[in-house]
């Protein structure tokens, strides 16, 4: 019974069907009809003209976006627990040619205007210190917390005032949208976001993520960077097909609702053990080593996040019996 990661979830049948339909001769790279339709599909979703490109991984989406937003000699403000800091093997620095990650603190891996200002105010404005050019947040965060539209707008205001570009890592963007209940537009460009890494793989996709650019003037450079980085797939229509299948009929939101609902049940069962409020599809609970061992003997697979702390991730396709079983097992501890 896997609660280790939503990366291990199955591919939604609609995605597999879309791949089968795309399995025909068409123009190579991103010249096919499916790839060309992404701009219009995302422009409709976000209620504004934007450019959208497929890539194979979230790391590629984050790194290509940040490399475009930040030159090699400047820095990117992020949380010290951000995925780009701790889980991407230096890819943002590599793709940007050396941009420095400037790490701030904050509860539950969330940046705030105050933490951003405190970090930047501590950097002397001279040639001896790396000056920031961009800020990056994760929604939902690495601790499963969601930024509201007001949160995003507040950070966007700081970024604008300081002349910084604004990136959002949306590996679990769908889960944040469902939790907050705001429109995708309100959670992104209306709050000042320039580029969004839109996650699909954790939410029912197979091998495609989207990089959405609300500043369309960045699109040509990103396309060049994508090619140079080795991420211009020769049969890109298969990646576009996955993304379009997830957008059709708001499947991406339905899947996120299912995952979030399961996590909410498990969080309720965790009771006083709950470390962070459940605001997406992740549950962080206080679980001692002997208790973790007991859960594993019952067949539950999960991640030891820290000492005496476990992370349970609910996938879009998590069987009801597994959710009920884990909830009962946590209550019985």
N, C-alpha and C positions, 0 to 999 in steps of 0.2 A: 504494500500500500504506500505509494510514493507521494510524499509531501516535501521532497527534497528541493525540487525546482520546477517551475512551469516551462523551463527549456526542454524538459523531457516529455511534455504533453504530446498527444497525437495530433496529426494534421486533420483539420476539419474536412468532412466529406465534400463540402462545396468547393474547397480549394483543390482537392484532387480532381474533381470534375472539371474545374476550370483549366487545370493543367492538361487534361485529356483533350479538351476542346482546342487548346493552343498547340497541340501536337500535330502541326502541319507546316508546310513550307511557308516561310514569310521572310521579310527583310531581316538582316542580321543586326546585331548590337541593339541600339535603341531606336531604330528606324521603323519598327513594326507599328501597326495600328494600335495595339494594346499599350505599348510604351508611350506613344504619342498622345494617348487619351488621358494619361495621368494628370497632366496640368489641369485639364478641365474638371476631372473628378475631384481633385483636392480643392480647386477654386470654389466649386459648388459647396463642398463640405465646410470650408472655412469662411465662406461668404466674402471672399476677396480674391483678386487675381494673385496667383502664386505659381511657383514652379516646383515640380516634384520629380525626383529621380529615384530609381530603385538601386539598392545595394544589397549585398549578401548578408551583412552582419551589422549589428548595432554598433560595434566598435568602429567599423568603417564609416557608418553614418556620423557618429560623434566626431571622429578624427578628421574626416573630410570637411565637415562643417566648421570645426574650430580652426583648422588650418587656413580656411578661407576668411574667417573673421579676425584672425590674429596673426600678425607677422612674426617671423622667427625671433625677433629681438624684443618682443614684449611678452606680457603674461596674461593668463586666464584665471579669473577668480572662480573658485569652486569650493565646495565643502570638503573638509579633510577626509570624510568618509565616502566621497563621491565615487561612482564607478570609474570615471575617467582617471581618478587618482590611484585607486587601489586595485582595479581589476582589468586593466587594459594594457598591461605590460609596457607602459610608456608609449603607446601608439599615438596619443595626441601630440606628444613632443616630437615623435618621429615624423609624422605626417606634416607637422607644421614647420619642420626644419629646426626645432629647438626652442619653441615658445615654452615659457616656464609656467607651471601650475602654481598659483598662489592660493594657499589653502586657509580657509576660515573655519571657525567652529560654529556651534549651534545645536540645539536639541534635535534629536531624531533626524539628523542629516539635512536639516532645513537651513538655508541661508535666509537672512532678514536684512532689511536696509541697515539696521544698526551693526550687524556683524560685518557686512560689506564695508560700511564706512569706517569701522574700527580698523579693519585690515588695511584699507587704502590710506587712511590717515597716518598710519605708521610707516608708510613707505616714503622716504624723502624724495622730493622731486628734483633729482639730479641724475647725472649720467652713470653713477655708481650703483644705482638700484634699478631693478626691472620694473618698468611701468606697465600697468594693466591696459589691455585693449579690449577685453571681453569678459563677460561673466556667464557662467554655465550653472544651471540648476537641473535637478532630476525630479520629474513628476510622473508617478509617485516616487518618493525618495527611497533610498536604500533601506530604510526602516519602515517602508509601507505607509508613509504619511503623504497627504495630498496638499499641494498648494492650491488655495482658492484663487478665483479671478482677482480678488483684491490683493492677495499676496503677490501674484505675478505682476500686477500693475504697480505695486509699491516698489518692487525690485526694478521693474522697467523704468520707473521715474528716476531712480538712483543711477541706473546705467546711462540714461539719456543725459542727465545732468553732468555726469563725469565723462561723457563722450565714449562710452563703452558699447560694444556690440553685445547682443543678448542671445544666448543659445539655450535650448531646452532639450535635455535627454529624456525622451518619452518612451523608454523601453516598455513601461507599463502605463503609457498615456491613456489608454482605454479605461483602465481601472480607476485612474484619477478622475476622468470625465464622468464616469458613472457615479463615483462617490460624491463628487462636488455637485453634480447636476447642472453645471454651467455649460454653455455652448463651447465647442472646440475653439471658436474664434475668441471668446472672452478669456479663455485660458492660455492664449498664445499671442497673436499679433496685436490684438486690441490692448494687451498689456505691454507691448513693446518688443515681443520676441521676434528676432530676425530669422532664426533657423530652428527647425524642430526635427529631431530624430524620432520618427514615428514607428514604434515597435509593432510588429505583427507576429513574429515567430513565437513569442511567449503566449500569444493569444489565439492560437489556432492556425497560424501560417506554417510554412515548411522551411523556406530558405530565402525569404525576401523581407527587407525593411524599406522604409521610405525616408528620404531626406527631403523635407519640405522647406522651401525658401520663400519667406514672405517678402523679402527684398529680391525681386526678380533679376536685378542687375548682377546678382552673385552667381546666377545659374551657369553662365558660360564658363566662368573660372572653375566652378565645381565640376562641370563635365570634363574639363581638361585634367583636373586633379584626379577624378575618378579613373580616367584612362591610364594616367601615369602611375597610379597606385595599383593597377592590375585588377580593378573592380568593374571594368566595362565588360560584362558577360557577352559572349558572342550570340547567345540565344536569350537575350533579355526578355523576350516576350513571356517566358515562363515565370519570371519574377513579377512582371507587370500583371500577369493573369492572377497570381496569388493575391496581390494587393487589391485588385479590382473586385475579386470574389469576396474578400473580407469587407469591403466597403458596401457592396450591394446589399440592400435591405437592412443596413446597419448591423450586419452580422458581428462586426468587431465589438459593438456595444453589447449585443446579446451575450456573447462569450464572456465579456468582462463582468456582466451582471451575475452570471452563473458562478464565476470564480469568486467574486466579492461576497456573494451571499453565503457560499460555503465557508469562507474565512470568517465572516461575522458569526456564524454558528459556533465555529471552533473557538473564536475569541471569547464568546459568551461562556462556553464551557470551561475555559481556562480561568475565569473568575479573577481572583486576586493575584494570580500568577501573571496576568497580562502586563507587559512592560510598556507597550505603546498602544494607543487606541487603534482599532482596526479600521483603516481608511482605504484599503485596497484589497489585494488578495494574499497578503502576508500576515502571519501571526507570530509575534515574538513573545515568548513566555519563559518565566523562571522555571527551569527544570534541572534538578540536580543530576549528577552523573549516574547515580544508582537508579533514579527515576527514568532517565533517558534509556538506560539499559533495559529496564522493564518494558518500556514502550517498544523497544526494538525486538524484544522476544515475542511481542504480540504481532509483529510483522509491519510496524510503522517505520518508514524511512524518512529521515529529516536531517537538517543541518545543525550541527553544534555551532551556533553563531559566536558564542563567547563562553567563558566559564560559567556554568550553571545557567545557561541561556540557550534556548532552542528556537529555531526558525521553522515554521511550517508554511509552505506555499501551496495554495489551492489552485489547481489548473482548471481551465474552462471545461474539461471533460472528466473531472473527478467524479467517480461513481458515488451516488448518494450513500451507499452502504459504508464506504470508506470514510466519508465525512462524519456520519453518525457514529461509526466505530471509534474514530479518533476523539470525538467529543466525549463519548462515554468513558474512554480510557483516561482522558485528562481529568474528568470529574472524579474518577475512582482513585487517582493518585493520593 
